[in-house]
């Protein structure tokens, strides 16, 4: 790295690190914000200076993108991983015959509701709920927008809830 680039990044850091740290604290919390701030500056340092038109805006955009990625990853981790202390250690209690019949009836109603969904809506719902594909992948496979995938899911979920309530 050239000495001039090092000093310009150092000046940029001196001018904006407090504002960026506040921004990151609001988005990810005080414990993770310093690490993301450091990552932000590392990414800027590894970037060629000629390609950055507005370094302050680029720095802020980089910080925001890192915060969004971090939050998305954190949500996914909490969804996928069950902490050991909250994992069930005992088998589920036995359910009564009535509860079993009610569950079977609700499953039938749900299957009927899914069968009556419009074809594209049903396809999106099945890909998301049964195949567990992310919305972006569903959009790519079906050649539709992410917003359209979200709309189909909202319709399907609303109709399924109405059917089983």
Helices and strands as residue ranges (DSSP letters): H 3-28, H 30-45, G 49-51, H 55-80, G 84-86, H 97-115, H 119-129, H 135-142, H 146-164
